[in-house]
């Protein structure tokens, strides 16, 4: 694993997420899946995204809509308990397919978008259940989370900030989930553990750069770019998963 190249990828993907609120994590998750065993990919991704989303939430802390978060956390905690009980870990092919399939949910706003508005009632709890389930299955959940933020009640800054806080919670829980699995097994590890703090030090810079670029994007362009980026990234990883399942490579 080329640490310098990986550091550049982490910087670029955290900057992308700083502008769109998603996308970077999907790209990074796919790259980690290509390089290391699945359990380690989940932990490495969780650590970098914890730093990325946490720093982004801090930079936009005045825009975070806190009233949704307790219900979101309850939903995520319920999903965590169920997933821990099942103790199921997907194969890499399934993870790639799930990662690529998530954006398709966001392409159905007429069916789900308006009803799954995180600002309404207990929808935030449903969001927590869905997003953490996607974290375990695919490693990333940005497109699934987007379905709950297709709302005109929040501006782009509030969306970026609140999504960052929800993802910070989810990635922390994902690290705990897969660290517990690693504690019971001895999977191959092709990297030094010093890579983790190194990668966690980079995303705050990407979050800062993303915030500067976000000022140049309108609310309408923000929503449009988010949908197209998610679809393009999703299709790439979906095809990779199908080919992997078919044994092509």
C-alpha positions in Angstrom: 0.0 0.0 0.0 1.5 3.4 -1.1 0.9 5.5 2.0 1.7 8.8 0.2 -0.8 8.1 -2.6 -3.4 7.0 0.0 -2.9 10.2 1.9 -3.6 12.2 -1.3 -6.8 10.1 -1.9 -8.0 10.8 1.7 -7.4 14.5 1.2 -9.3 14.6 -2.1 -12.2 12.5 -0.9 -12.6 14.5 2.3 -12.6 17.7 0.3 -15.3 16.2 -2.0 -17.4 15.3 1.0 -16.8 18.8 2.3 -18.5 20.2 -0.8 -21.3 17.7 -1.3 -21.7 16.2 2.1 -21.2 12.7 0.6 -19.3 10.9 -2.2 -15.8 11.0 -0.8 -16.6 8.2 1.7 -18.0 6.0 -1.1 -14.8 6.4 -3.2 -12.6 5.8 -0.2 -14.5 2.7 1.0 -14.1 1.2 -2.4 -10.4 1.8 -2.5 -9.9 0.3 1.0 -11.9 -2.8 -0.1 -9.5 -3.1 -3.0 -6.4 -2.9 -0.7 -7.1 -4.7 2.5 -9.3 -7.4 4.1 -12.9 -6.3 4.6 -12.9 -6.0 8.4 -9.8 -3.8 8.2 -11.3 -1.8 5.4 -14.3 -1.1 7.6 -12.1 0.0 10.5 -9.7 2.2 8.4 -12.6 3.8 6.6 -14.5 4.4 9.9 -11.4 6.1 11.4 -10.8 8.4 8.4 -14.5 9.2 8.1 -14.8 9.8 11.8 -12.1 12.5 11.4 -13.6 13.8 8.2 -17.2 14.1 9.4 -16.2 15.2 12.9 -14.1 18.1 11.6 -16.8 19.0 9.1 -19.4 19.0 11.9 -17.2 21.2 14.0 -16.5 23.7 11.1 -20.3 24.0 10.5 -21.3 23.5 14.2 -23.6 26.6 14.2 -25.6 25.0 11.4 -26.2 21.6 13.0 -29.9 20.9 13.6 -29.5 19.2 17.0 -33.2 18.3 17.5 -33.1 15.4 15.1 -30.0 13.7 16.6 -31.4 12.0 19.7 -34.0 10.1 17.6 -31.4 9.4 15.0 -29.0 7.9 17.6 -31.8 5.7 19.1 -32.5 4.3 15.6 -28.8 3.7 15.0 -28.4 2.0 18.4 -31.3 -0.3 17.7 -29.6 -1.3 14.4 -26.3 -1.8 16.1 -27.8 -4.2 18.7 -29.6 -6.2 15.9 -26.5 -6.4 13.7 -24.3 -7.4 16.7 -26.7 -10.2 17.6 -26.7 -11.5 14.0 -22.9 -11.1 13.8 -23.0 -11.2 10.0 -20.2 -9.8 7.9 -20.7 -9.4 4.1 -18.2 -10.7 1.5 -16.3 -8.1 -0.5 -18.5 -8.7 -3.6 -21.6 -8.1 -1.5 -20.1 -5.0 0.0 -19.2 -3.6 -3.4 -22.7 -4.3 -4.8 -24.4 -2.8 -1.7 -22.1 0.3 -1.9 -23.0 0.7 -5.6 -26.7 0.1 -5.1 -27.3 2.7 -2.4 -27.5 5.7 -4.8 -30.4 4.0 -6.6 -32.5 4.8 -3.5 -31.8 8.5 -4.0 -33.1 8.3 -7.5 -36.6 7.6 -6.2 -37.5 10.9 -4.6 -41.1 10.7 -5.9 -41.6 7.4 -4.0 -39.6 8.1 -0.8 -38.0 11.5 -0.7 -40.9 13.6 0.6 -42.2 11.1 3.0 -38.7 10.3 4.4 -38.0 13.9 5.5 -35.7 13.8 8.6 -37.3 17.0 9.9 -40.6 15.2 10.4 -41.5 13.2 13.6 -39.7 10.0 14.1 -38.3 9.8 10.6 -34.9 10.5 12.1 -35.0 7.2 14.0 -35.8 5.3 10.7 -32.9 7.2 9.2 -30.6 5.9 12.0 -31.7 2.3 11.5 -31.2 2.5 7.8 -27.9 4.3 7.8 -26.1 2.1 10.3 -27.4 -1.0 8.6 -25.9 0.4 5.4 -22.6 1.1 7.2 -22.3 -2.5 8.2 -23.4 -3.9 4.8 -21.6 -1.5 2.5 -19.2 0.5 4.7 -20.5 3.8 3.5 -24.1 5.2 3.6 -24.0 8.7 2.1 -26.6 8.0 -0.7 -29.0 6.2 1.8 -28.6 9.2 4.2 -29.4 11.6 1.3 -32.9 10.1 0.9 -33.7 11.6 4.3 -32.3 15.1 3.4 -34.3 15.7 0.2 -36.0 18.5 1.9 -36.4 22.2 1.3 -36.7 22.9 5.0 -32.9 22.9 5.3 -30.3 24.9 3.4 -27.1 23.5 2.1 -25.1 24.5 5.1 -27.6 22.9 7.5 -27.6 19.7 5.4 -23.8 19.5 5.3 -23.6 20.1 9.1 -26.4 17.8 10.3 -25.3 15.0 7.9 -21.8 15.3 9.2 -22.9 14.9 12.8 -25.1 11.9 12.0 -22.2 10.3 10.1 -19.8 11.0 12.9 -22.0 9.0 15.2 -22.5 6.1 12.7 -18.8 5.8 11.9 -17.9 5.7 15.6 -20.4 2.8 16.0 -19.0 1.1 12.9 -15.5 1.2 14.3 -16.7 -0.5 17.5 -18.7 -3.1 15.6 -15.8 -4.2 13.4 -13.2 -3.8 16.1 -15.1 -6.3 18.2 -15.1 -8.8 15.2 -11.3 -8.3 14.7 -10.8 -8.9 18.4 -12.2 -12.4 17.9 -10.3 -13.2 14.8 -6.8 -12.8 13.3 -7.3 -11.5 9.7 -4.3 -10.6 7.5 -3.1 -7.1 8.0 -0.9 -5.7 5.2 -0.2 -2.2 6.8 1.2 -0.7 9.9 -1.2 0.5 12.6 0.6 3.8 12.5 -1.3 4.4 9.2 -4.5 5.0 11.2 -3.5 8.2 13.0 -1.7 9.4 9.9 -4.9 9.1 7.8 -7.0 10.6 10.6 -4.8 13.8 10.6 -5.6 14.6 6.9 -9.4 14.9 6.7 -9.7 18.1 8.7 -7.7 19.9 6.0 -10.0 18.4 3.4 -13.1 19.6 5.4 -11.6 23.1 5.5 -11.0 23.2 1.7 -14.5 21.8 1.1 -16.0 24.5 3.2 -14.3 27.2 1.1 -15.6 25.6 -2.1 -19.1 25.2 -0.7 -19.4 29.0 -0.6 -19.2 29.0 -4.4 -22.1 26.5 -4.8 -25.8 27.5 -4.8 -28.4 25.4 -3.0 -29.9 24.1 -6.3 -26.5 23.2 -7.8 -25.6 21.5 -4.5 -28.6 19.1 -4.7 -28.0 18.4 -8.4 -24.2 17.7 -8.0 -24.9 15.5 -5.0 -27.3 13.3 -7.0 -25.1 12.9 -10.1 -21.9 12.3 -8.1 -23.6 9.6 -6.0 -25.0 7.8 -9.1 -21.7 7.9 -11.0 -19.7 6.5 -8.0 -22.4 4.0 -7.2 -22.4 2.5 -10.8 -18.6 2.1 -10.7 -18.6 0.1 -7.5 -21.8 -1.9 -8.4 -20.1 -3.1 -11.6 -17.0 -3.9 -9.6 -19.0 -6.1 -7.2 -20.8 -7.9 -10.0 -17.5 -8.7 -11.7 -16.0 -9.8 -8.4 -19.0 -12.1 -7.7 -18.7 -13.5 -11.2 -15.0 -14.3 -10.6 -13.8 -12.0 -13.4 -11.3 -10.2 -11.1 
